[in-house]
Amino acid sequence: MNASDLNTQLSGPRPPLLVHVNTEEHFAARRISGAKNVCVYETAFLDNLQKLEPEKTVAIIVYGEGAPSLDSEEAAHRLITAGYTNVTDFRGGLREWEQAGLPILSDTELPQTPVITGQFKADTQGSLIRWTGRNLFNHHSGSLKLAAGHLTIEKGALKTASFILDMNSITCEDLTDSGYNAMLIHHLRTTDFFDVDQYPTATFEATRADAIEGSTDGTPNYQITGGFSLRGITHEITFPAVVAIGDAKYITAQAQIEIDRTRWGSRYGSGKFFAFLGKHVVNDHIQLHLKIHAERG
């Protein structure tokens, strides 16, 4: 189906049900006259469509923004799978409709990410660091609190980032036995692992933040490099991160970081340094998942 075909059907004596499958905000900003809005991104998509049209033999045409987005293709697939028998995907969507010189209705502008410049301070209560450590037989996981953090945005781009981890706040969430839990936390605090009494914080200071070209929503859009200091030792690390600007007042950053703890002096259970460990082996690599919310400072 092309734009001319759709226009002809909509102008006929028995027009089909035309469904705009993008978000409510998108519908308000860009839509074809006569369309109904049922967002395919919602888990209740089929329920909402069935409320609008329970009869499964009715002619339905779905459209979205247009290629390469798969919004209308996904909507058509779901409807056909659910038993609707007369579904057509106007794959060209609003882009083709617009290129054909046909009218698009609009009540408002599409939301735009603001281009901002400023300093942002991490919300230490709303931010969280999760850790995971493993051996050959199982794994443990828990959390750390963010003690402080700062990010700098220039003309909508991340320029600098730094944060401090409170190593005294380390918890384990998978061990339900309080005795074993306390034993593990005590062990993690010793010189075998993080030597928390001597080094109560770990820090990261970015030296580079390079935008990743071609990144899409939900994938890393920055490659960040900087010095990570743990147990009084600093090494350079590089990791991908997702940085999203909510509005002019706050930003959110997420990252998955994997470090080799032995580079920072934690040798306990490492096969690099000890032989015949057997069941006492502990993987060298630790995963950190950072979620940082920051507000303009």
Backbone as a ProteinNet text record, in pm:
[ID]
protein_1_A
[PRIMARY]
MNASDLNTQLSGPRPPLLVHVNTEEHFAARRISGAKNVCVYETAFLDNLQKLEPEKTVAIIVYGEGAPSLDSEEAAHRLITAGYTNVTDFRGGLREWEQAGLPILSDTELPQTPVITGQFKADTQGSLIRWTGRNLFNHHSGSLKLAAGHLTIEKGALKTASFILDMNSITCEDLTDSGYNAMLIHHLRTTDFFDVDQYPTATFEATRADAIEGSTDGTPNYQITGGFSLRGITHEITFPAVVAIGDAKYITAQAQIEIDRTRWGSRYGSGKFFAFLGKHVVNDHIQLHLKIHAERG
[TERTIARY]
83.8	0	87.1	51.6	122	28.1	78.8	0.7	-123.5	-110.5	-225.1	-335.1	-295.5	-393.5	-468	-392.5	-454.8	-550.2	-508.3	-593	-723	-713.5	-833.4	-928.8	-874.1	-959.9	-1025.7	-949.6	-1004.6	-1113.3	-1107.6	-1206.7	-1328.5	-1324.4	-1432.8	-1553.5	-1658.4	-1783.7	-1772.9	-1680	-1663.2	-1515.7	-1470.6	-1327.9	-1289.6	-1167.1	-1120.5	-1093.2	-1075.7	-1030.4	-881.6	-845.1	-705.5	-646.9	-538.3	-481.1	-338.9	-318.2	-186.2	-122.8	-9.3	41.6	156.1	186.1	290.6	230.7	311.3	270.3	165.3	105.5	5.8	66	191.7	258.2	283	323.4	347.2	216.1	109.2	-22.5	-68.4	-45.6	-87.7	-9.6	115.4	201.8	194.9	169.3	172.1	73.2	-33.3	-130	-205.8	-263.6	-349.3	-493.1	-565.6	-704	-787.4	-864.3	-952.9	-891.8	-761.9	-693.9	-731	-726.1	-738.5	-600.9	-574.7	-442.3	-446.9	-372.5	-351.6	-202.5	-131.7	14.8	62.1	140.1	189.5	296.8	356.2	462.4	407.2	278.6	218.1	185.8	206.6	175.6	26.4	-55.4	-201.1	-248	-156.8	-192.3	-313	-308.3	-418.5	-548.4	-539.3	-659.7	-721.6	-636.9	-686.6	-748.1	-685.9	-740.3	-874.6	-883.2	-1007.7	-1121.9	-1089.5	-1192.1	-1241.2	-1148.9	-1184.6	-1260.9	-1216.5	-1280.1	-1271.8	-1376.9	-1375.1	-1398.8	-1460.7	-1491.3	-1364	-1324	-1193.7	-1192.8	-1307.7	-1310.3	-1311	-1319.2	-1321.5	-1187.4	-1190.5	-1067.7	-994	-868.8	-785.3	-656.8	-620.3	-491.7	-411.3	-290.4	-203	-89.5	-48	65.6	141.2	266.8	349.6	428	547.5	629.2	678.4	700.6	749.8	886.2	929.2	1058.3	1170.5	1274.9	1302.9	1239.3	1160.4	1096.7	998.3	998	914.4	782.5	741.3	622.8	497.1	467.4	344.6	355.6	476	495.8	468.7	517.7	494.9	346.8	279.8	137.1	56.9	87.4	16	38.7	161.9	193.5	113.7	107.3	33.6	-115.8	-169.5	-312.7	-345.3	-263.4	-287	-273	-171.7	-151.9	-270.5	-333	-448.1	-577.8	-572.2	-691.1	-761.1	-709.8	-768.4	-734.7	-834.4	-817.4	-805	-820.5	-818.5	-731.6	-603.6	-509.3	-411	-390.9	-294.2	-195	-68.5	38.3	74.5	42.9	90.2	233.5	324.7	464	533.5	495.3	560.7	529.4	415.6	379.5	372.8	390.7	377.9	480.3	597.3	699.4	654.9	603.7	555.9	433.6	343.2	222.7	260.2	356.5	401.3	470.9	555.3	626.6	530.7	415.3	314.4	234.1	265.3	196.7	61.4	35.2	-93.1	-87.7	-201.4	-200.5	-176.3	-101.9	-78	-135.3	-217.6	-276.4	-180.4	-184.3	-94.7	-156.9	-154.8	-201.4	-86	32.7	147.2	275.4	389.5	519.5	564.8	643.6	705.2	801.8	806.1	902.6	1045.4	1125.2	1264.3	1355.8	1467.7	1566.6	1634.3	1631.4	1690.7	1842	1896.8	2042.1	2086.7	2150	2179.1	2328.4	2365.2	2501.5	2491.2	2569.7	2566	2631.5	2638.9	2693.6	2577.7	2594.7	2490.5	2548.8	2474.7	2518.2	2435.8	2503	2434.3	2342.4	2225.4	2132.5	2175.8	2242.2	2300.4	2194.1	2074.2	1967.5	1900.2	1888.8	1824.3	1917.6	2049.2	2148.3	2184.4	2237.7	2269.2	2379.3	2467	2568	2544.1	2533.4	2518.1	2646.1	2683.3	2804	2769.1	2848.5	2835.4	2974.1	2997.7	3122	3090.7	3181.6	3152.6	3270.5	3238.7	3339.5	3282.9	3348.8	3304.5	3169.4	3128.6	3011.6	2890.2	2910.1	2797	2840.2	2754.8	2788.4	2719.2	2770.4	2708.2	2688.2	2584.9	2556.4	2500.7	2513.2	2464.7	2475	2484.1	2482.6	2587.3	2614.2	2699.7	2628.4	2653.2	2594.5	2691.4	2633.2	2711.5	2728.2	2853.5	2879.4	2869.1	2910.2	2904.7	2926.3	2883.3	2904.6	2874.1	2947.9	2927.8	2943.3	2861.2	2870.5	2861.2	2932.9	2929.1	2876.3	2776	2718.1	2748.3	2798.8	2823.9	2752.6	2657.9	2581.1	2520.3	2465	2396.1	2483.6	2615	2707.3	2778.6	2798.3	2871.7	3018.5	3074.5	3215.2	3299.3	3250.1	3325.1	3230.7	3288.4	3210.5	3303.7	3254.9	3331.4	3233.2	3275.4	3190.7	3274.2	3217.8	3282.4	3190.5	3246.1	3170.4	3201.3	3098.2	3112.9	3131.8	3256.1	3284.2	3232.3	3211	3153.6	3007.5	2944.3	2801.2	2774.5	2878.5	2860.6	2765.8	2672.3	2576.6	2575.3	2525.7	2500.9	2351.6	2291.2	2146.5	2101.3	2194	2150.7	2159.7	2240.1	2251	2144.9	2047.8	1939.1	1973.7	2070.2	2114.3	2197.9	2153.4	2219.7	2364.1	2391.4	2527.6	2621.7	2581.5	2664.3	2677.4	2568.8	2571.4	2675.1	2671	2766.4	2909.4	2927.4	3060.4	3117	3031.8	3077.5	3111.7	3025.4	3052.2	3182.5	3204.1	3330	3448.7	3436	3545.1	3572.1	3466.2	3483.9	3552	3532	3590.2	3738.1	3787.6	3926.2	4023.2	4152.2	4256.4	4248	4173.9	4155.5	4086.7	3999.5	3924.5	3942.7	3868.8	3864.4	3933.2	3978.6	4053.8	3983.6	3858.6	3772.4	3817.9	3872	3917	4026.6	4113.7	4223.6	4177.9	4086.6	4042.5	3889.5	3825.1	3678.8	3602.6	3673.5	3605.6	3680.5	3607.7	3665.4	3618.8	3701.2	3667.2	3688	3615.7	3636.5	3638.6	3735.9	3748.5	3766.5	3666.9	3673	3774.8	3848.1	3940.2	3889.9	3799.6	3740.7	3597.2	3512.4	3375.1	3344.6	3356.9	3341.1	3203	3130.1	2998.6	3013.5	2923.9	2923.5	2829.1	2884.8	2804.4	2708.1	2587.8	2489.8	2419.9	2442	2375.5	2225.3	2147.2	2001.9	1954.8	1831.3	1776.9	1789.8	1840.4	1854.2	1986.2	2075.8	2209.8	2311.6	2433	2533.7	2557.5	2559	2584.2	2713	2785.8	2916.7	3015.9	3140.9	3252	3333.3	3337	3397.5	3528.2	3630.8	3762.7	3804.3	3866.2	3912.8	3985.6	4027.3	4101.3	4009.7	4016.7	3939.7	4035.6	4007.9	4095.1	4026.2	4094.9	4043.5	4161.4	4146	4255.6	4381.2	4362.4	4476.5	4551.9	4499.6	4563.9	4473.3	4532.5	4455.6	4497.3	4399.3	4422.2	4318.2	4355.1	4261.1	4165.2	4038.3	3937.4	3855.7	3798.1	3710.2	3583.7	3470.2	3343.7	3237.4	3140.9	3028.7	2923.9	2852.9	2750.2	2633.6	2517.4	2398	2376.8	2376.8	2353.3	2230.4	2128.1	2002.2	1969.8	1935.8	1897.4	1745.8	1693.1	1548.3	1488.9	1541.9	1506.2	1621.5	1600.8	1709.7	1751.1	1676.8	1702.4	1769.6	1757.2	1816.1	1863.1	1958.9	2007.6	2022	2023.6	2041.5	2152.5	2237.8	2346	2346	2371	2380.6	2503.6	2567.3	2684.8	2705.3	2756.8	2801.1	2953.6	3019.6	3165.6	3217.2	3316.7	3379.7	3526.9	3571.6	3711.2	3776.6	3906.1	3987.4	4039.6	3981.8	4013.8	4161.1	4229.7	4370.6	4458.1	4414.6	4491.6	4493.8	4396.1	4387.9	4429.3	4503	4562.9	4480.3	4361.9	4278.5	4312.4	4393.9	4445.3	4379.8	4292.9	4234	4168	4201.2	4137.3	4165.4	4265.5	4294.7	4392.6	4356.6	4444.9	4569.6	4574.5	4696.3	4808.8	4771.3	4870.7	4880.1	4776.9	4776.3	4743.5	4812.3	4790.7	4701.6	4640.1	4559.1	4451.1	4382.2	4278.6	4154.3	4124.4	4005	3879.8	3801.6	3675.2	3694.6	3819.4	3845.4	3872.8	3867.8	3893.7	3781.9	3820.1	3726	3761.2	3662.3	3689.4	3757.8	3849.4	3920.3	3829.2	3733	3652.3	3529.3	3501.5	3384.4	3303.9	3171.8	3085.4	3023	3021	2954.6	2849.3	2729.4	2621.9	2589.1	2616.6	2593.8	2464.8	2384.9	2267.8	2276.2	2300.2	2322.6	2218	2145.1	2053.4	2120.2	2121.3	2187.9	2097.9	2101.5	2022	2114.4	2065.9	2147.5	2188.6	2319.5	2371.2	2391.6
-120	0	124.7	222.7	349.8	460.3	582	693.3	720.4	707.5	731.2	628.3	501.6	395.9	424	462.8	490.1	608.1	712.5	830.4	795.9	710	667.7	591.4	499.4	420.8	508.5	604.3	691.7	783.3	810.2	898.5	822.5	690.5	608.4	604.6	536.4	531.2	448.9	353.2	269.5	269.8	378.4	387.4	285.8	235.6	140.3	210.4	130.7	184	213.8	339.2	382.1	399.6	328.4	326.9	380.7	486.1	546.1	472.8	404	310.2	366.2	495.3	555.7	611.7	684.9	732.9	843.1	871.8	978.4	1112.8	1137.1	1263.5	1274	1162.8	1160.5	1182	1120	1134.6	1279.8	1347.2	1487.1	1577.5	1540.3	1625.5	1593	1464.3	1421.8	1306.7	1332.8	1225.5	1250.8	1144.1	1152	1171.7	1257	1287	1159.7	1147.6	1033.2	916.6	923.8	812.2	805.1	683.1	658.5	619.6	653.2	626.9	506	401.5	285.3	253.7	278.6	269.6	124.4	84.1	-53.4	-80	24.2	5.6	-32.8	-16	-51	-200.2	-260.3	-403	-430.1	-328.3	-343.8	-310.8	-312.8	-275	-352.8	-484.3	-564.9	-540.7	-529.2	-501.8	-368.2	-267.5	-134.9	-135.9	-210.7	-219.5	-292.9	-399	-475.8	-393.7	-303	-212.6	-118.3	-76.5	13.3	-60.1	-182.9	-261.4	-409.9	-465.7	-608.6	-700.9	-649.9	-732.8	-756.8	-882.2	-914	-924.9	-904.4	-905.7	-765.1	-663.9	-524.9	-488.5	-408.7	-363.3	-263.9	-294.1	-208.6	-176.3	-49.9	-7.5	56.1	7	60.4	138.8	244.7	323.4	383.7	417.4	485.5	595.9	620.8	727.2	689.9	560.1	515.8	452.5	386.7	318.3	416.1	368.3	228.3	178.4	261.5	216.9	103.9	3.4	-115.2	-108.4	12	25.6	-34.2	3.4	-47	-194.8	-238.1	-380.3	-465.2	-419.2	-492	-493.1	-379.5	-372.4	-467.5	-468.9	-558.7	-704.6	-737.5	-875.2	-916.3	-828.9	-862.4	-880.4	-794.4	-804.1	-932	-964	-1086.3	-1209.4	-1208.6	-1320.2	-1334.8	-1221.8	-1224.1	-1261.9	-1282.8	-1329.6	-1227.6	-1105.1	-1006.4	-1047.4	-1049.6	-1111.5	-1012.1	-882.2	-784.1	-664.8	-693.2	-592.1	-555.3	-425.2	-376.1	-284	-301.5	-218.1	-111.2	15.1	126.5	155.4	81.5	79.5	214.1	288.6	417.7	519.7	503.5	586	734.9	812	957.1	1018.9	958.5	1014.6	1008	892.3	880.1	968.4	971	1053.6	1200.6	1245.7	1384.6	1412.6	1319.4	1336	1340.8	1277.6	1279.9	1409.8	1500.1	1628.2	1622.2	1516.5	1500.3	1562.3	1608.4	1687.2	1603.1	1661.7	1602.8	1697.1	1643.8	1724.3	1733.2	1847.4	1866.9	1962.6	1922.4	2009.3	2070	2011.5	2054.1	2013.8	2050.5	2013	1880.8	1806.1	1686.1	1724.7	1648.1	1677.6	1672.3	1769.9	1776.9	1771	1698.7	1696.7	1832.7	1899.5	2033	2028.8	2130	2144.2	2232.2	2170.6	2241.9	2244.7	2336.8	2347.7	2371.4	2297.6	2319.7	2209.4	2232.8	2136.2	2061.6	1931	1849.1	1770	1769.1	1701.1	1574.7	1463.9	1335.8	1335.5	1279.4	1253.3	1122	1129.9	1010	913	962.3	873.4	802.6	871	812.4	732.6	745.5	672	541.8	446.8	316.3	248.9	179.1	94.6	-48	-139.3	-280.8	-353.2	-453.4	-530.8	-678.7	-750	-895.2	-956.6	-1054.1	-1130.1	-1278.1	-1351.8	-1492	-1582.4	-1711	-1815.9	-1923.4	-2037.7	-2139.2	-2199.7	-2185.9	-2258.8	-2170.3	-2043.9	-1956.3	-1810.7	-1721	-1579	-1508.5	-1391.3	-1305.6	-1168.1	-1099.2	-965.9	-878.7	-749.8	-655.1	-513.8	-419.5	-279.4	-198.8	-82.3	19.2	152.7	241.4	374.1	470.3	562.2	669.5	779.4	815	919.9	1058.4	1070.9	1199.5	1174.7	1269.2	1257.7	1388.7	1416.3	1539	1509.6	1573.6	1563	1702.1	1723.5	1850.6	1827.1	1906.2	1900.5	2032.1	2022.8	2141.3	2125.2	2215	2213.7	2075.9	2017.1	1890.1	1767.4	1784.3	1670.5	1655.3	1530.3	1503	1537.7	1614.4	1654.1	1595.8	1599.4	1544.8	1468.2	1374.9	1298.1	1250.5	1251.1	1197.5	1146.2	1044	996	927.1	921.3	860.1	751.8	631.8	520.4	506.6	486.9	464.5	315.1	271.7	128.8	72.8	158.5	113.2	71.1	112.4	84.7	-48.1	-125	-247.2	-344.6	-398.4	-496.7	-618.7	-729.7	-850	-878.3	-901.8	-918.4	-1060.9	-1150.1	-1285	-1383.8	-1354.7	-1444.6	-1408	-1496	-1467.3	-1503.5	-1592.6	-1627.1	-1511.6	-1452.1	-1332.7	-1359.2	-1479.2	-1512.4	-1519.3	-1591.1	-1600.8	-1465.1	-1388.2	-1255.5	-1167.3	-1164.5	-1082.9	-1130.9	-1262.4	-1317.9	-1272	-1273.5	-1230.4	-1081.8	-1000	-856	-827.7	-895.2	-877.5	-914.8	-1024.8	-1069.3	-966.9	-913.4	-814.1	-687.7	-657	-535.5	-551.1	-674.7	-698.2	-673.2	-691.5	-673.3	-777.9	-888.5	-987.6	-926.5	-829.5	-769.5	-617.8	-541.4	-396.9	-313.8	-376.7	-306	-175.1	-188.6	-72.5	17.7	-39.5	44.5	140.7	94.1	177.5	268.2	217.5	291.9	291.9	382.8	380.9	425.8	481	523.4	472.3	460.5	437.2	553	594	711.5	685.9	760.8	760.7	904.4	936.2	1069.6	1053	1096.5	1080.5	1175.9	1125.9	1209.3	1231.1	1142.5	1155.9	1104.4	1167.5	1120.2	1137.1	1028.3	1032.8	983.1	1066.3	1025.9	910.5	813.2	698.1	728.5	740.6	773.1	659	696.6	597.6	525.5	568.1	502.1	529.5	434.2	448.8	445.8	487.2	489.6	352.2	349.7	224.1	154.1	212.5	156.8	260.4	217.8	314.7	424	548.7	660.9	735.9	687.3	745	635	658.1	574.1	660	617.3	700	637.3	720.5	677.3	763.5	700.3	777.4	690.6	752.9	682.6	631.6	501.3	440.2	406.3	461.2	442.9	355	245.3	149.2	99	93.4	49.3	134.5	262.1	351.4	334.1	253.5	227.3	280.8	349.5	406.3	343.6	297	246.3	306.8	321.2	372.2	261.9	296.3	204.1	276.1	198.9	251.9	167.6	233	159.7	238.2	167.4	235	276.3	383.3	432.7	491	485.2	551.3	678.2	792.2	920.1	983.1	1010.4	1064.8	1195	1295.4	1425.3	1429.5	1432.8	1434.3	1568.6	1673	1809.7	1896.7	2025	2114.9	2100.4	2020.3	2012.8	1884	1775	1650	1562.7	1474.8	1376.6	1242.4	1136.6	1001.6	933.9	860.9	786.4	643.4	548.8	407.4	348.2	256	190.2	54.3	-38.1	-168.6	-169.2	-185.2	-181.7	-315.2	-369.5	-492.7	-464.2	-493.5	-469.3	-598.8	-605.8	-715.2	-669.3	-721.8	-674.5	-689.2	-785.6	-808.5	-690.9	-611.5	-492.4	-389.8	-398.5	-305.8	-373.6	-482.5	-543.8	-647.2	-682	-784.5	-919.5	-999.4	-1123.7	-1249.4	-1234.8	-1351.3	-1444.1	-1572	-1672	-1659.4	-1581.4	-1561	-1665.4	-1729.4	-1827.3	-1767.2	-1635.1	-1569.5	-1580.9	-1590.5	-1581.5	-1706.1	-1792.5	-1908.1	-2035.1	-2143.9	-2273.3	-2363.3	-2461.8	-2564	-2502.1	-2401.8	-2334.5	-2421	-2505.3	-2588.7	-2505.6	-2540	-2470.6	-2328.5	-2289.8	-2156.4	-2052.3	-2092.9	-1997.5	-1893.5	-1769.2	-1658.8	-1590.1	-1565	-1500.3	-1365.5	-1335.2	-1207.5	-1089.6	-1111.8	-1000.2	-976.3	-848.4	-802.7	-711.4	-725.4	-637.6	-530.6	-409.1	-297.5	-241.6	-221.7	-159.5	-26.6	81.9	215.6	274.2	330.8	408.5	540.4	647.4	776.7	876.2	933.1	1043.3	1171.3	1273.2	1398.2	1516.9	1615.1	1736.1	1855.7	1956.4	2076.2	2134.8	2154.3	2201	2351.2
0	0	0	-86	-85.1	-37.2	-31.9	21.3	-62.7	-193.8	-281.3	-256.8	-241.3	-212.7	-82.4	20.1	149.5	139.2	71	56.7	-14.5	-115.3	-188.4	-97.3	-16.5	73.2	179.4	231.4	335.3	280.4	150.5	88.1	37.8	47.2	-5	86.3	42.1	119.7	247.7	250.6	370.1	409.7	469	504	611.1	606.8	708	840.6	943.1	1071.2	1057.7	1071.2	1057.6	1197.3	1224.8	1360	1357.4	1432.8	1454.5	1573.1	1549.5	1650.3	1734.6	1718.7	1802.1	1931.5	2007	2138.6	2129.6	2242.4	2250.8	2211.5	2254.7	2221.9	2071.6	2011.5	1867.4	1791.1	1837.6	1775.1	1778	1890.5	1902.4	1807.7	1779.6	1697.6	1549	1514.8	1374.4	1354	1279.5	1255.4	1125.4	1073.9	956	1002.6	933.7	972	978.7	1085.8	1103.7	1177.6	1205.9	1272.5	1420	1472.9	1615.9	1668.8	1793.9	1851.5	1944.5	1908.3	1994.4	1987.2	2095.4	2094.2	2100.8	2000.7	1994.7	2098.9	2154.6	2253.7	2390.6	2410.7	2538.9	2543.6	2660.5	2675.4	2656.8	2677.1	2662.8	2520.9	2424.4	2286.9	2234.7	2243.8	2191.1	2267.1	2399	2478.6	2437.8	2419.8	2382.3	2242.6	2151.8	2015.9	2015.9	2095.5	2101.1	2161.1	2252.6	2305.9	2196.9	2111.5	2001.7	1892.3	1860.9	1755	1787.7	1848.3	1883.4	1763.8	1658.1	1541.3	1459.9	1448.3	1390.3	1238.2	1175	1028.2	968.7	1052.5	1005.6	942.6	836.6	771.2	860.7	888.9	973.8	898.9	897.4	841.3	953.6	973.8	1078.8	1014	1082	1032.8	1150.1	1123.8	1222.6	1155	1204.1	1146.2	1007	983.9	853.9	864.6	756.3	753.9	789.4	862.4	896	1026.7	1093.8	1217.7	1188.5	1275.5	1255.2	1331.2	1372.4	1456.9	1394	1269.6	1207	1170.7	1132.4	1102.9	1226.2	1341.1	1465.8	1501.7	1483	1514.1	1426.1	1297	1205.8	1244	1277.9	1317.4	1440.7	1539.5	1661.7	1634.2	1550.9	1521.3	1444.8	1346.5	1269	1357.9	1444.4	1536.9	1631.6	1666.8	1757.9	1687.6	1555.6	1485.6	1398.5	1389.7	1298.7	1155.3	1068.6	936.3	821.4	849	739.4	779.9	800.2	850.1	739.6	718.9	620.4	689.4	656	710.9	608.5	640.6	557.2	599.3	539.1	583.9	567.7	465.2	443.2	550.2	615.3	728.8	699.6	804.2	794.8	700.8	692.5	604	458.1	417.6	279.5	256.3	353.2	342.5	322.8	399.5	391.9	259	215.2	88.5	-30.2	-16.5	-122.7	-122.4	-30.1	-23.2	43.1	116.8	184.4	323.6	375	499.4	624.8	717.4	849.1	953.5	1040.5	1147.3	1265	1334.1	1448.4	1548.1	1675.2	1782.8	1860.5	1845.6	1926	1855.5	1912.7	1858.4	1919.1	1842.1	1898.4	2009.2	2118.9	2225.5	2172.1	2210.3	2167.7	2289.8	2276.5	2383.9	2390.2	2504.7	2512	2496.2	2429.5	2417	2532.9	2632.2	2756.2	2785.4	2870.2	2922.3	3071.9	3149.6	3293.4	3373.1	3503.9	3598.9	3665.5	3680.3	3740.8	3857.6	3966.4	4088.7	4108	4136.4	4150.8	4272.1	4253.8	4363.5	4428	4542	4602.6	4654.1	4682.6	4727.8	4610.3	4498.4	4381.8	4293.5	4316.9	4238.1	4308.2	4231	4288.8	4209.2	4280.1	4217.2	4263.9	4169.9	4202	4162.8	4241.2	4212.9	4201.9	4124.5	4113.7	4110.5	4197.7	4199.3	4184	4120.8	4089	4120.8	4136.8	4127.5	4034.9	4028.1	3933.1	3969.6	4095.2	4143	4169.5	4202.2	4228.3	4212.7	4257.5	4252.4	4368.9	4400.2	4500.5	4439.1	4487.6	4435.2	4545.9	4525.9	4625.3	4573.5	4664.9	4624.6	4699.4	4644.2	4704.7	4691.8	4785.5	4776	4707.7	4634.4	4574.6	4678.5	4707.7	4806.4	4744.2	4618.1	4548.3	4400	4319	4175.3	4106	3999.5	3923	3773.9	3693.7	3548.7	3488.5	3379.1	3308.1	3167.3	3130.1	2996.3	2925.2	2802.5	2720.5	2587	2561.3	2436.6	2409.4	2514.4	2501.4	2501.1	2517.9	2514.3	2648.2	2690.4	2813.3	2793.9	2886.9	2877.5	2990.4	3113.2	3225.9	3317.8	3392.6	3490.1	3599.6	3721.7	3834.3	3938.2	4011.7	4119.6	4226.5	4346.1	4462.2	4516.6	4537.6	4594.4	4742.7	4822.1	4965.6	4989.8	5007.4	5021.7	5154	5252.9	5380.3	5366.2	5257.3	5240.1	5170.4	5140.7	5062.3	5131.7	5054.5	5105.6	5013.7	5067.2	4987.2	4992.2	4876.9	4871.2	4841.9	4808.2	4771.3	4887.3	4990.3	5105.2	5208.3	5227.9	5321.7	5465.5	5484.8	5619.9	5674.7	5784.1	5836.9	5876.8	5926.5	5965.9	5847.9	5742.5	5622.7	5553.9	5557.7	5496.8	5565.3	5697.8	5773.6	5752	5740.4	5717.6	5582.9	5480.1	5348.1	5347.9	5406.2	5408.8	5482.4	5594.2	5667.5	5579.4	5506	5419.3	5309	5249.4	5143.4	5194.9	5320.9	5378.2	5414.2	5417.3	5459	5344.3	5374.2	5272.5	5162.2	5186.2	5079.9	4958.3	4986.3	4875.7	4870.8	4949.6	4928.3	5036.4	5144.8	5249.3	5287.9	5327.6	5346.2	5460.3	5567.9	5679	5634.5	5546.8	5497.4	5382.6	5300.5	5182	5176.7	5248	5260.9	5135.8	5037.9	4915.4	4792.8	4684	4551.4	4463.9	4369.2	4289.3	4140.6	4060.5	3915.9	3867.7	3782.9	3724.2	3574.1	3496.9	3351.7	3291.2	3193.7	3116	2974	2928.5	2795.4	2798.1	2718.7	2698.5	2550.7	2475.3	2330.1	2290.1	2216.7	2167.3	2068.3	2076.8	1986.3	1870.4	1751.6	1634.3	1600.7	1560.6	1518.8	1631.8	1755.8	1868.5	1863.1	1910.3	1913.9	2058.8	2081.2	2217	2281.5	2404.1	2476.8	2455	2374.3	2355.6	2400.9	2437.5	2482.3	2378.1	2424.4	2334.4	2367.1	2470	2502.8	2536.9	2499	2542.7	2639.5	2764.4	2868.9	2915.2	2926.1	2971.7	3089.9	3189.6	3304	3403.5	3512.3	3615.5	3725.4	3751.2	3859.5	3972.4	4090.8	4207.1	4310	4347.4	4444.6	4526.3	4656.4	4744.7	4725.3	4694.4	4677.4	4547.5	4456	4327.1	4217	4119.8	4009.3	3877.1	3801.5	3666.2	3573.2	3448.4	3349.2	3305.7	3296.7	3244.9	3137.9	3048.5	2944.1	2940.6	2931.3	2930.9	2854.5	2794.3	2728.1	2830.5	2801.4	2893.3	2814.8	2878	2824.7	2906.2	2839.7	2906.2	2842.6	2923.4	2872	2943.1	2864.9	2919.4	2927.8	3050.5	3067.8	3031.5	3088.3	3052.7	3098.6	3109	3146.1	3291.5	3369.8	3513	3558.1	3481.9	3530.3	3414.7	3445	3349.1	3420.3	3342.3	3394.5	3317	3387.5	3322.8	3374.6	3285.1	3321.1	3254.9	3325.4	3267.5	3331.1	3252	3299.9	3290	3403.9	3407.7	3459.6	3393.4	3439.7	3466.5	3587.5	3623.5	3670.9	3650.8	3703.8	3839.4	3945.9	4081.2	4115.4	4052.3	4086.3	4045.9	3949.2	3910.1	4023.3	4112.5	4225.4	4356.8	4346.8	4464.8	4536.9	4484.5	4547.8	4485.9	4556.6	4499.7	4555.9	4653.7	4719.5	4617.6	4622.3	4538.3	4390.5	4353.1	4211.3	4159.8	4049.9	3988.5	3928.5	3916.4	3868.5	3970.6	4097.8	4204.4	4292	4287.5	4376.7	4298.2	4335.1	4269.3	4354.7	4291.1	4358.3	4447.6	4396.6	4475.1	4495.2	4397.9	4409.9	4429.4	4532.4	4556.3	4608.9	4636.7	4691.9	4583.9	4457.2	4350.2	4344	4318.8	4300.5	4168.7	4085.9	3957.6	3977.9	3888.3	3896.4	3863.2	3775.2	3725.6	3812.9	3835.6	3910.4	3818.7	3822.6	3743.2	3832.3	3781	3847.1	3752.1	3804.1	3726.4	3791.9	3721.3	3774.4	3719.6	3806.9	3767.8	3843.1	3770	3833.3	3785	3879.4	3851.7	3901.9	3817.6	3855.5	3823.6	3911.6	3894.6	3879.3	3809.7	3788.6	3923.3	3938.4	4066	4070.8
[MASK]
+++++++++++++++++++++++++++++++++++++++++++++++++++++++++++++++++++++++++++++++++++++++++++++++++++++++++++++++++++++++++++++++++++++++++++++++++++++++++++++++++++++++++++++++++++++++++++++++++++++++++++++++++++++++++++++++++++++++++++++++++++++++++++++++++++++++++++++++++++++++++++++++++++++++++

